[in-house]
Amino acid sequence: MAKNQRAFQAALLVTLAGSIVASASTVDGKKTSVNEYPAALWVNDVPTSFGDNFPGAGVSAGNPEAVTTGVEIAIPYSAIGYSGTGPLKISAFVSGGGGFLSNQFIAPLPLNSPNVGGNERNIDLTTFFGDQFATVTPAEATGILIDGSRDAAYGTSPVVVQTTFTGFGNANQGNIVQAFGSELDGLYVRKNDASSTLFVLFTGNLETNGNRLNIFVDAAAGGSQNVGQFNNGFIQTLGSDGIAPGLKFDAGFEPEAFISVNGNASNATTGTIFVDYADLRLALPGSQVYAGSTSFPTAAPGFDAVALVTGDVGAPAIRIATNNSNTAGVPGSPVVAGNSAPNVDFAYGSEFAGIYAKVEGGSLFVLLTGNLETAFNKFQFFLDVAPGGQNRIRGASNLTRNYRGNTTGDFGALNRFGADTLTETDPAQPVNGMLFDAAFSPDYFINFTNGGSLTVEHFTNAAVLRTSGRRENSNGAPLDYDAFDGGVKTGANANPLDFGGPRRSGELAINNPGFDPMQPVGPLNPVLLFLDGTKETSFAPRINADIMVDPIAANRVEQTGLVQMVMDNSNVKGVTGIAVGVGADSPANVATGVEFRINLAEAGWDGTSPIRIAAMLTNGGNDFVSNQVVGNTFAANGIAQLGDPRLIDFAAAPGNQFVTVLTGPTACGPSDIAGPGPSAGADGELTADDIIFFIGAFTGNDLAVADIASPGPVAGADGELTADDVILFINRFTAFTTSGCP
């Protein structure tokens, strides 16, 4: 009879546990009354350097013809073979430092054209709509100052006007030097025969991260429709390599000269402009020269750029100025009426507003409010949940130097954050690699990104951060792996990413023989066998990595439901590019952003250590950290952006660049008897785990745990398990959950 009674009471507890689980928080990217978080752990007070998401964004093509500042160049006629009479032709486009071509061309591409991309030697502009060059007969002008702004002598009618959004970021800093986006809004051309000089102004912005404005001029006979073979300088990335034909222009455009401009700036007041030049009339490799460098213009009236300095012998006497103060022009996202902000899926800027977190039902819930531009910028999260971890992020594994690093993490993100183990004198004692505050040594890495124009794709990546680097077998083969999930976003926020598949083409299941831990290399990285050999799959990386090492394939049963993540991009409050919202628009009142849930065992929590979180906003290439950092005290030191992640020392700033969710478990009343799992031990909250643990003890006749009441029921063991014990447990549980315990 006693056994049956215990079973009946256990069934009641199971029902109660089910109701608690059913009412647990959902992951939908929102802070709501149903999904309520405690008070914010941190609220942002630093304007974003990565653009603001404002109401109505996404439906306007901007006003590019009104832009009056940008890149201005004075070019000697002799450098381009111009006679001073008749028409000439100009083609220009913005590219990344490695040659990746944007969608910013002169003449422009059609509305909503995406970035052109890489493999630039094989790009054929004859296959693009319209002509990607402009023809102009320049008018005579005097009194033009090379200061990066439109003098009256240029007139107010540009030769061409941009027709598509910029895929290289929409700058909104508003200062002359530093810009965090690139766009070509318009083209103005004038000449001066007395000085034999051509004046060209490209209005817009040129991001100060090494992005390039590449200018080709066809002003005489003798050029070529294809960029030829060069053996030095940036133009060689565009020219033929003996196999690929080289970038091909439209019919009727055969340039004689190439000028490439790029700028770098570490802050809003200091930067350098660099210029390269190639004479395309010379059918000789090596005819590119470095034309020299100069500083950005000052704001003082009357500024006029002087000749470049430190250039190669024989370089033409080009003068140049870049004024990056434009904040108008074209937008940073496609012009689609249905995608206007506010929008749960689309955002046109990236910012932090605040961070919220809680532990519930054996999981850590985190909500970072704000926006993530649908241009594949990234929110990067680091979790410190146990002793050990990596106070300085380790670099890539290097078997040739006996160095055990991390898995690559998001196609190289972790390796880019960590030390450069190919160049370090001693990889085991690196001089760089992201260094956190002294009290923060993360054990887990997880990130989020989204992008797209007409449809949104979203992705998340995760990796374990072990103190001594990834697990390896005796052969140096990795036993840890990168985890990935993502694709086209469906059902708005109804379908969070969950590291549960489906797998990508070529990706293997954990129990597939091809994923045998003794194999030295994963299926997606055969080339990197000797240096890295990272494996990758679609399942959360800690618990499943433990399963993966089981030598019996049948035991490798993949565990799902360990992580969920989703983004609600509908915020139009918080910070802008120049100010922090107040009142109803303050960051504290932002209620949407990226939200994730992670099983505490998957995160690696030991049940007693503090749980701490660091987060930062980076570009899509994982090689530039913005000024949006949780706990951002760098701003107090006047640091606008953090830049190269492997050079960041968070301890160099005052305060902490992380937040603490739990300082350690404190029992939430006598019914707090279990941590995540459920496992024995208080965890500072009352959840279904406590009920399940009590059920197990009650049905198992574990008097030490479940004998808590004497008849009445009143507290005190009486040597038997009855309904009194169940009633007292429920009463205690209910009393503390209604009086403030989680």
C-alpha positions in Angstrom: 0.0 0.0 0.0 2.8 2.5 0.9 4.5 1.8 -2.4 1.3 2.4 -4.3 0.7 5.6 -2.4 4.2 6.8 -3.2 3.5 6.1 -6.9 0.3 8.1 -6.8 1.9 11.1 -5.1 4.8 10.9 -7.5 2.3 11.0 -10.4 0.9 14.2 -8.9 4.4 15.7 -8.8 5.1 14.7 -12.4 1.9 16.6 -13.3 3.2 19.6 -11.4 6.6 19.3 -13.1 5.0 19.1 -16.5 3.1 22.3 -15.9 6.3 24.1 -14.9 8.2 22.9 -18.0 5.2 23.9 -20.2 5.4 27.4 -18.8 9.2 27.8 -19.2 10.6 30.6 -21.2 10.5 30.4 -24.9 13.3 31.6 -27.2 11.8 34.2 -29.5 14.1 37.2 -29.2 11.8 39.2 -26.9 11.6 40.3 -23.3 7.9 39.9 -22.4 5.7 39.3 -19.4 5.6 35.6 -20.2 9.3 35.4 -20.9 10.4 37.9 -18.2 14.0 38.4 -17.3 15.4 40.0 -14.1 16.8 43.5 -14.3 19.4 44.3 -17.0 22.9 43.2 -16.2 24.3 46.0 -18.3 22.8 48.9 -20.4 24.7 50.5 -23.3 25.6 54.2 -23.2 27.8 54.3 -26.3 26.5 55.3 -29.8 27.1 52.5 -32.3 29.8 52.8 -34.9 28.1 50.1 -37.1 25.0 52.1 -38.1 21.5 52.8 -36.7 18.3 51.0 -37.4 15.7 53.7 -37.8 12.0 53.6 -38.7 11.3 53.5 -42.4 14.8 52.2 -43.3 14.7 49.8 -46.2 12.2 51.6 -48.4 14.2 54.6 -49.5 17.0 54.7 -52.2 18.4 57.7 -50.3 19.5 60.9 -51.9 22.9 60.2 -53.5 22.8 63.2 -55.8 22.9 65.5 -52.8 26.1 64.2 -51.4 29.0 66.7 -51.7 32.0 65.0 -50.1 34.1 62.0 -50.9 37.3 61.1 -52.7 38.8 63.9 -54.8 41.8 63.5 -57.1 44.0 65.8 -59.2 45.6 63.7 -62.0 48.2 65.0 -64.5 47.2 64.6 -68.1 50.4 62.7 -68.7 49.4 60.0 -66.2 46.4 59.0 -68.2 47.4 60.0 -71.7 44.8 62.7 -72.0 45.3 65.4 -74.7 43.0 67.9 -72.9 40.4 67.8 -75.6 37.4 65.6 -76.3 35.7 63.0 -74.2 37.2 60.5 -71.8 35.8 57.4 -70.0 36.0 56.5 -66.3 35.2 53.2 -64.6 35.5 52.8 -60.8 34.4 50.3 -58.1 35.0 49.7 -54.4 36.7 46.4 -53.4 38.0 44.8 -50.2 41.7 44.8 -49.5 41.8 41.2 -50.8 40.0 42.0 -54.1 36.4 41.1 -53.2 34.3 43.4 -55.3 31.4 45.4 -53.9 28.2 46.5 -55.7 29.4 50.1 -55.8 30.4 50.8 -59.4 30.6 53.9 -61.7 28.6 53.7 -63.8 26.2 52.0 -61.3 24.7 48.5 -61.2 20.9 48.2 -61.2 18.7 48.6 -58.1 19.3 46.1 -55.4 22.3 44.4 -57.1 24.3 42.4 -54.6 28.1 42.6 -54.1 29.9 41.2 -57.1 32.2 39.1 -55.0 35.6 37.5 -55.4 37.4 35.6 -58.2 37.9 39.0 -59.7 40.3 37.8 -62.4 37.3 36.0 -64.0 34.7 38.8 -63.7 33.3 39.8 -67.0 31.5 43.2 -66.9 30.1 42.6 -70.4 27.7 40.1 -68.7 26.3 42.8 -66.4 23.4 45.0 -67.2 24.3 48.3 -68.7 27.8 49.8 -69.0 30.1 50.0 -65.9 31.8 53.2 -67.1 30.8 56.8 -67.7 31.7 59.0 -70.7 32.3 62.7 -70.1 33.8 65.7 -71.9 35.2 67.7 -68.9 34.5 71.4 -68.8 37.3 73.9 -68.0 37.5 75.0 -64.4 39.6 77.1 -62.1 39.8 77.5 -58.3 39.3 73.9 -57.4 40.8 72.9 -54.1 41.6 69.2 -53.5 39.9 68.8 -50.1 37.4 66.0 -50.7 34.4 68.3 -51.2 32.5 69.7 -54.1 33.7 73.1 -55.1 31.3 75.4 -56.9 33.3 74.9 -60.1 32.1 71.3 -60.3 28.5 72.5 -60.6 25.6 70.6 -59.0 24.9 68.0 -61.7 26.9 64.7 -61.4 27.9 62.8 -64.5 26.3 59.7 -63.0 24.3 58.9 -59.8 24.4 55.7 -57.8 21.3 53.5 -58.2 21.7 50.7 -55.7 22.3 50.3 -52.0 25.8 49.8 -50.7 26.8 46.2 -49.8 29.9 47.5 -48.0 28.3 49.2 -45.1 26.5 52.5 -44.7 28.8 55.0 -42.9 27.1 57.4 -40.5 30.0 58.6 -38.3 30.0 62.1 -39.9 33.7 62.9 -39.4 36.2 63.6 -42.1 38.6 60.8 -41.3 37.0 57.6 -40.1 34.2 55.8 -41.9 32.7 52.4 -41.3 31.2 51.9 -44.7 31.9 52.5 -48.4 29.7 53.9 -51.1 30.0 55.7 -54.5 27.1 58.2 -54.8 28.1 60.4 -57.7 30.9 61.4 -60.2 32.1 64.9 -61.0 34.8 65.7 -63.6 36.5 68.9 -64.5 39.9 69.9 -66.2 42.4 72.7 -66.2 44.4 73.1 -69.4 46.9 75.6 -67.9 48.1 73.1 -65.4 47.3 70.0 -67.5 45.3 68.5 -64.7 42.1 66.5 -64.5 40.0 66.9 -61.4 37.7 64.0 -60.4 35.4 63.8 -57.4 33.7 60.6 -56.3 31.1 61.5 -53.7 30.4 59.1 -50.9 32.6 57.3 -48.4 35.7 55.0 -48.4 35.8 52.8 -45.3 39.1 53.3 -43.4 39.9 49.6 -43.1 41.9 49.1 -46.3 38.9 49.0 -48.7 39.9 50.4 -52.1 38.5 52.7 -54.6 39.8 51.4 -58.0 39.7 53.9 -60.8 40.3 53.1 -64.5 40.6 55.8 -67.1 40.3 55.5 -70.9 41.5 58.8 -72.3 43.5 57.7 -75.4 44.3 54.8 -77.6 46.4 51.9 -76.5 44.6 50.3 -73.6 43.1 46.9 -73.2 39.6 45.6 -72.4 41.1 43.0 -70.1 43.4 43.8 -67.2 46.7 42.3 -68.1 49.2 40.3 -66.2 51.2 42.1 -63.4 53.6 40.7 -60.9 53.4 43.4 -58.2 51.0 45.6 -56.4 47.2 45.4 -55.9 46.4 45.4 -59.6 47.8 41.9 -59.9 44.8 40.6 -58.0 42.6 42.0 -60.8 44.8 41.1 -63.7 45.4 37.9 -65.6 47.5 35.2 -63.9 48.2 33.4 -67.2 45.2 31.2 -66.8 42.3 33.5 -65.9 41.8 36.3 -68.4 41.8 39.2 -66.0 38.9 41.5 -65.2 37.1 42.3 -68.4 35.4 45.7 -69.0 32.4 46.5 -71.2 32.9 46.9 -75.0 34.2 50.3 -75.8 36.2 50.7 -72.6 39.9 50.1 -72.9 41.7 51.9 -70.0 45.3 53.2 -70.1 45.6 54.1 -66.5 44.8 52.5 -63.1 44.7 54.4 -59.8 43.8 52.7 -56.5 43.1 54.6 -53.3 42.7 53.2 -49.8 42.8 54.6 -46.3 43.4 53.5 -42.7 42.4 55.2 -39.5 42.7 54.1 -35.9 40.4 56.8 -34.6 38.3 59.8 -35.8 41.2 62.2 -36.2 44.2 60.3 -37.4 44.6 58.4 -40.6 46.6 57.9 -43.8 45.6 57.8 -47.5 47.6 55.5 -49.8 47.6 55.6 -53.6 48.8 53.0 -56.2 49.2 53.7 -59.9 49.7 51.5 -63.0 50.3 52.5 -66.6 48.2 50.0 -68.5 49.7 51.1 -71.9 52.9 49.3 -71.0 52.7 45.6 -71.9 55.2 44.9 -69.1 54.7 43.2 -65.8 55.7 45.4 -62.9 54.6 48.7 -64.4 52.6 49.5 -61.2 54.2 51.9 -58.8 53.4 53.1 -55.3 52.4 56.7 -55.9 52.7 57.7 -52.2 50.6 58.7 -49.2 49.1 61.7 -47.5 47.1 62.7 -44.4 43.4 63.3 -44.4 42.3 66.9 -44.8 41.7 69.2 -41.9 38.4 70.9 -41.4 40.1 74.3 -41.8 38.8 76.4 -44.8 41.2 76.7 -47.6 42.7 73.2 -47.3 44.4 72.0 -50.6 46.2 68.7 -50.8 49.9 68.7 -51.5 51.8 66.2 -53.5 52.0 62.6 -52.2 55.1 61.6 -50.2 57.3 58.5 -50.0 56.2 57.3 -53.4 58.3 55.3 -55.9 60.6 57.0 -58.2 58.8 57.9 -61.4 55.3 57.9 -59.9 53.0 60.6 -61.2 52.4 63.7 -59.2 48.9 62.8 -58.1 47.2 64.9 -55.3 44.3 63.4 -53.3 42.0 64.1 -50.4 39.3 62.0 -48.8 36.5 63.6 -46.8 34.4 60.9 -45.1 31.8 63.1 -43.5 28.9 62.0 -45.7 26.0 60.4 -43.8 23.4 60.6 -46.6 23.6 59.0 -50.0 22.4 55.5 -50.6 21.3 53.1 -47.8 23.1 50.1 -46.6 20.4 47.6 -47.5 18.2 46.7 -50.5 15.2 48.9 -51.2 12.2 46.7 -50.7 8.9 48.0 -49.4 8.1 44.9 -47.4 11.4 45.0 -45.6 11.0 48.5 -44.0 12.0 48.9 -40.4 10.8 48.1 -37.8 10.9 44.5 -39.0 11.5 41.3 -37.1 13.8 39.9 -39.8 15.5 43.0 -41.4 17.7 45.6 -39.7 19.8 48.4 -41.3 22.3 48.9 -38.5 23.9 47.0 -35.6 23.9 48.0 -32.0 23.8 46.8 -28.4 21.1 48.1 -26.0 21.3 45.8 -22.9 21.9 42.3 -21.8 19.6 40.1 -19.7 20.2 36.6 -18.4 18.7 34.0 -16.1 19.1 30.4 -15.2 15.9 28.3 -15.5 15.1 24.7 -15.9 18.7 23.6 -16.2 19.5 26.2 -19.0 21.0 29.6 -19.2 18.8 32.1 -21.1 20.5 35.2 -22.5 18.9 38.1 -24.3 21.1 40.8 -25.9 18.7 43.6 -27.0 19.5 45.7 -30.0 19.9 45.0 -33.7 22.2 43.0 -36.0 22.2 44.4 -39.5 21.2 41.8 -42.1 24.6 42.2 -43.8 26.4 39.3 -41.9 27.9 41.3 -39.1 28.2 39.1 -36.0 27.3 39.0 -32.3 30.1 37.0 -30.6 29.5 35.5 -27.2 31.9 34.0 -24.7 30.7 32.1 -21.6 32.8 31.6 -18.4 31.1 28.9 -16.4 33.8 26.8 -14.7 37.5 26.9 -13.5 40.0 26.9 -16.3 39.1 28.2 -19.7 41.0 30.6 -21.9 41.8 34.0 -20.5 43.7 34.6 -23.7 42.1 33.0 -26.7 44.3 30.3 -28.2 45.2 30.3 -31.9 44.9 27.5 -34.5 46.5 24.1 -33.8 49.9 23.8 -35.3 51.1 20.2 -35.3 54.4 21.2 -36.9 55.2 23.3 -33.8 53.5 21.0 -31.2 50.9 23.6 -30.4 47.4 22.6 -29.4 44.9 25.4 -30.3 41.2 25.7 -30.7 39.0 24.3 -33.4 38.5 26.9 -36.1 35.1 28.2 -34.9 32.9 29.8 -37.5 35.2 29.2 -40.5 38.2 30.6 -38.7 36.7 33.1 -36.2 38.3 31.6 -33.2 41.6 31.3 -35.0 41.3 35.0 -36.0 40.6 36.0 -32.3 43.6 33.9 -31.1 47.3 34.2 -31.6 48.8 33.8 -35.1 50.5 30.5 -34.4 52.2 30.5 -37.8 54.2 33.6 -36.9 54.5 33.5 -33.1 58.1 32.9 -31.9 56.7 30.5 -29.3 53.0 29.7 -29.8 52.8 28.3 -26.3 53.5 31.8 -24.9 51.8 34.1 -27.5 52.3 37.8 -27.5 48.9 38.4 -29.0 45.5 36.8 -29.0 42.3 38.4 -27.5 43.0 38.9 -23.7 40.0 39.2 -21.4 39.8 40.7 -18.0 41.7 38.8 -15.3 38.4 37.4 -13.8 37.1 36.1 -17.1 38.3 32.9 -18.8 35.7 31.6 -21.2 34.9 27.9 -21.6 32.4 28.2 -24.5 32.1 30.2 -27.7 28.9 30.8 -29.6 27.9 33.5 -32.2 25.1 34.6 -34.4 24.9 36.3 -37.8 22.2 37.1 -40.3 22.1 38.5 -43.8 20.3 38.7 -47.1 18.2 41.1 -49.2 14.9 39.7 -50.2 15.1 36.7 -47.8 17.1 36.4 -44.6 19.6 33.7 -43.8 20.6 33.2 -40.2 23.5 31.1 -38.8 25.1 30.2 -35.4 28.4 28.6 -34.7 29.7 27.2 -31.4 32.9 25.6 -30.0 34.3 24.5 -26.7 37.2 26.5 -25.2 39.4 24.1 -23.2 42.2 25.4 -21.0 44.9 23.5 -23.0 43.2 23.7 -26.4 41.1 21.2 -28.2 41.0 17.5 -27.3 43.2 15.4 -29.5 44.1 11.7 -29.7 47.7 10.5 -29.6 48.0 11.1 -33.3 47.1 14.8 -33.0 43.7 14.2 -34.6 41.0 16.5 -33.1 38.4 15.0 -30.8 36.5 18.3 -30.6 34.8 19.9 -33.5 33.1 23.1 -34.7 29.3 23.2 -34.6 27.2 24.9 -37.1 23.5 25.5 -37.8 21.6 27.8 -40.1 20.1 28.6 -43.5 17.1 30.5 -44.8 15.0 31.8 -41.9 11.5 30.3 -41.9 8.4 31.1 -39.9 9.7 34.4 -38.5 10.9 33.5 -35.0 8.9 30.3 -34.7 11.9 28.2 -35.7 15.0 29.1 -33.7 18.4 27.6 -34.7 19.0 24.6 -32.5 22.1 22.7 -33.7 19.9 19.8 -34.6 20.4 19.6 -38.4 19.7 19.1 -41.1 23.3 18.6 -42.1 24.9 20.4 -45.0 26.1 18.5 -48.0 29.2 16.5 -47.2 28.7 16.8 -43.4 28.8 13.6 -41.5 26.8 12.3 -38.5 28.7 11.6 -35.3 28.0 7.9 -35.7 29.1 7.8 -39.3 32.3 5.8 -39.7 33.8 8.7 -41.6 33.6 10.6 -38.3 35.7 8.1 -36.5 37.8 9.9 -33.8 40.9 8.1 -35.0 40.7 9.7 -38.4 43.2 12.6 -38.6 41.0 14.9 -40.6 37.3 15.9 -41.0 35.5 15.6 -44.3 35.3 19.3 -44.8 39.0 20.2 -44.4 41.1 17.6 -46.2 43.6 20.3 -47.2 44.3 21.4 -43.6 45.3 17.9 -42.3 48.8 18.8 -41.3 48.1 22.1 -39.7 44.6 21.9 -38.3 42.3 19.0 -39.3 39.2 20.5 -37.6 36.0 18.5 -38.0 32.6 20.1 -38.2 29.0 18.9 -37.6 25.5 20.4 -36.9 25.3 19.3 -33.3 26.2 21.2 -30.1 29.9 20.7 -29.5 30.5 19.7 -25.9 28.1 16.9 -25.0 28.2 15.4 -28.4 32.0 15.6 -28.5 32.0 13.4 -25.4 29.7 11.0 -27.2 31.8 11.1 -30.3 34.9 9.6 -28.6 33.0 6.4 -27.7 34.8 3.7 -29.8 31.4 1.9 -30.3 29.7 3.6 -33.2 26.2 2.4 -31.9 26.7 4.4 -28.8 27.2 7.7 -30.6 23.6 8.9 -30.4 23.5 12.6 -31.2 21.9 14.8 -28.5 19.6 17.6 -29.7 17.7 20.4 -27.9 20.9 21.6 -26.1 20.9 25.1 -27.7 18.4 27.4 -29.3 19.0 30.9 -30.8 17.0 33.5 -32.7 17.0 37.2 -33.6 14.2 39.7 -33.5 15.5 42.7 -35.4 12.5 45.0 -34.8 14.1 47.5 -32.4 14.3 51.2 -33.6 15.2 52.6 -30.2 18.4 52.5 -28.1 21.5 54.2 -29.5 22.0 55.9 -32.8 25.3 56.6 -34.6 25.8 59.8 -32.6 23.6 59.7 -29.5 22.0 57.6 -26.8 18.2 57.5 -26.8 16.3 59.0 -23.8 13.0 58.3 -22.2 10.9 55.8 -24.1 13.7 55.5 -26.7 16.4 54.7 -24.1 18.4 51.5 -24.4 16.9 50.3 -21.2 13.5 50.2 -22.9 14.6 48.0 -25.8 12.9 44.7 -25.5 14.0 42.8 -28.6 17.3 41.4 -29.9 19.2 38.1 -30.2 18.2 35.5 -27.6 19.6 32.1 -26.9 19.2 29.2 -24.5 22.0 26.8 -23.7 21.8 23.7 -21.5 24.1 24.3 -18.6 25.8 20.9 -18.9 26.5 21.8 -22.6 28.0 25.1 -21.5 30.2 23.2 -19.1 28.8 24.7 -15.8 30.2 22.8 -12.8 27.2 23.7 -10.6 29.0 26.1 -8.3 31.1 28.6 -10.3 29.9 32.0 -11.3 28.3 32.3 -14.7 29.8 35.2 -16.7 29.1 36.4 -20.2 31.2 38.6 -22.6 29.8 39.8 -25.9 31.0 42.0 -28.8 29.9 43.1 -32.2 32.3 42.4 -35.1 32.3 42.6 -38.9 31.4 39.5 -41.0 35.1 38.7 -41.5 35.7 38.3 -37.7 38.7 40.6 -38.0 37.3 43.9 -36.7 35.6 44.6 -33.4 33.3 47.6 -33.2 32.7 49.8 -30.2 29.6 47.7 -29.2 31.0 45.6 -26.3 29.1 44.5 -23.2 30.5 46.5 -20.3 32.1 48.9 -22.7 34.4 51.0 -20.6 36.9 51.6 -23.5 34.7 54.5 -24.5 35.8 56.3 -21.3 39.3 56.2 -22.7 38.2 57.7 -26.0 38.6 54.5 -28.0 36.1 54.6 -30.8 36.5 51.0 -32.0 38.6 48.1 -30.8 39.8 46.9 -34.3 41.8 43.7 -34.7 40.5 41.2 -32.2 43.8 39.4 -31.6 45.3 42.7 -30.4 42.6 43.5 -27.8 43.4 43.6 -24.1 40.2 44.0 -22.2 42.1 44.2 -19.0 43.6 47.5 -20.2 40.2 49.2 -19.8 38.7 50.2 -16.4 36.0 48.0 -15.0 34.9 44.7 -16.5 34.1 43.9 -20.1 31.7 41.1 -19.0 28.6 40.6 -16.8 27.9 38.0 -14.1 24.6 36.1 -14.1 25.2 34.0 -11.0 27.9 34.5 -8.4 27.3 30.9 -7.2 24.2 29.0 -6.1 22.4 30.0 -2.9 19.6 27.7 -1.9 16.2 29.1 -2.7 14.4 27.5 0.2 14.4 23.9 1.4 12.8 22.6 -1.8 15.9 23.8 -3.8 17.5 20.3 -3.8 18.7 19.9 -7.4 20.8 21.6 -10.0 20.6 21.1 -13.8 20.3 17.6 -15.0 18.7 17.2 -12.4 21.6 16.5 -10.1 21.9 16.9 -6.4 22.7 20.3 -5.0 21.0 23.7 -4.7 21.3 25.9 -7.8 19.6 29.1 -6.6 16.3 28.5 -8.3 13.2 26.3 -8.1 12.5 24.4 -11.3 11.2 21.1 -12.6 14.6 19.7 -11.8 13.9 19.9 -8.1 10.6 18.2 -8.5 12.1 15.4 -10.7 14.9 14.9 -8.2 12.3 14.6 -5.3 10.2 12.2 -7.4 13.2 9.9 -7.8 14.0 10.0 -4.1 10.4 9.5 -3.1 9.7 6.5 -5.4 13.1 5.0 -4.6 12.4 5.2 -0.8 15.4 7.5 -0.3 14.6 8.6 3.3 17.6 10.9 3.4 16.2 13.1 0.7 12.4 12.6 0.7 11.5 12.0 4.4 10.9 15.7 5.3 7.6 15.7 7.1 5.9 14.2 10.1 2.1 13.8 10.2 0.4 17.0 9.9 2.3 17.7 7.7 5.0 19.4 9.8 8.6 19.5 9.1 10.7 16.7 10.5 11.5 13.2 9.4 9.4 10.4 10.8 11.0 7.3 9.2 8.5 6.8 6.4 7.5 8.3 3.1 3.8 9.4 2.9 1.6 12.0 1.3 2.7 14.4 4.1 6.2 14.5 2.6 4.8 15.3 -0.8 2.5 18.0 0.6 5.2 19.7 2.5 7.6 19.7 -0.5 4.9 21.2 -2.7 4.0 23.8 0.0 7.6 24.8 0.4 8.1 24.9 -3.4 5.0 27.1 -3.9 5.8 29.4 -1.0 9.2 30.3 -2.3 8.3 30.6 -6.0 5.6 33.1 -5.1 7.9 35.1 -2.7 10.6 36.0 -5.1 12.8 32.9 -5.9 13.1 32.1 -9.5 
